[in-house]
Amino acid sequence: MAAFTNDPDRLVSAAAGGTVRLWSLTGQHQVAEVRIDASLHCAAFDADSGRVLAASALGVTALQVVGRPEPGEGAAEHGRGTTPTP
């Protein structure tokens, strides 16, 4: 499960194992990774808020992407919160 961000060089992916990753397409490498304690169904980028949204059966987790992260910065780790969905 993957989606493009508002930056055409960035791609966000979510895995059933609970990992959300932010990728650089130009550099062809991972730039950030966050583990969530849930089996993820999808990920999307909210251009209005700059957040990555990851959805599971337990709800939606919002991850704030700060700046334009490079490898090792862990930039997707900020602002994490979960909201249950019906």
C-alpha positions in Angstrom: 0.0 0.0 0.0 1.6 3.2 -1.1 0.7 6.8 -1.9 2.6 9.9 -3.3 3.0 12.9 -1.0 2.6 16.5 -2.3 6.4 16.4 -3.0 6.6 14.3 -6.2 10.0 12.8 -5.0 8.4 11.3 -1.9 6.3 8.2 -1.5 4.7 6.8 1.7 4.1 3.1 2.2 2.3 1.1 4.8 2.8 -2.6 5.5 0.5 -5.2 7.2 3.3 -5.7 9.7 2.7 -2.2 11.1 5.5 -0.2 9.4 5.0 3.2 7.7 7.9 4.3 5.6 8.7 7.5 3.7 10.8 7.0 0.5 12.9 9.3 -1.7 12.3 8.3 -5.4 15.2 10.3 -6.7 17.6 8.9 -4.2 16.0 5.5 -4.2 16.2 5.0 -0.5 14.0 5.1 2.7 14.2 8.4 4.6 11.9 7.7 7.6 10.3 4.8 9.3 7.7 4.5 12.1 6.3 1.3 13.6 2.7 1.1 14.7 1.3 -1.7 16.8 -1.4 -2.6 14.2 -1.8 -4.4 10.9 -2.1 -1.5 8.4 -4.5 -1.4 5.5 -3.4 1.8 3.7 -1.5 5.1 4.0 -2.3 8.5 2.5 -0.7 11.9 2.6 -2.9 14.8 3.7 -1.5 17.8 1.8 -3.5 20.3 3.9 -1.9 19.3 7.2 1.4 17.8 6.0 0.5 14.5 7.8 0.8 10.9 6.8 -2.3 9.0 7.7 -2.1 5.2 8.2 -5.3 3.2 8.7 -5.9 -0.1 10.4 -8.8 -2.0 11.8 -8.2 -0.1 15.1 -8.4 3.4 13.6 -6.3 6.0 11.9 -2.9 7.1 13.0 -1.6 10.6 12.0 2.1 11.1 11.6 3.5 14.6 11.2 6.2 15.0 8.6 8.5 17.8 9.5 10.5 19.5 6.7 12.0 17.4 4.0 13.6 14.5 5.9 16.8 12.8 4.8 17.9 9.3 5.9 18.3 8.9 9.7 16.3 11.9 10.7 13.2 10.0 11.7 11.0 12.9 10.7 7.8 11.0 10.4 7.8 10.2 14.1 6.3 13.6 15.3 2.7 14.2 16.2 1.5 10.7 16.4 -2.1 10.1 17.6 -4.8 7.5 17.0 -8.5 8.2 16.4 -10.8 5.1 16.4 -13.1 4.8 13.4 -16.6 3.2 13.5 
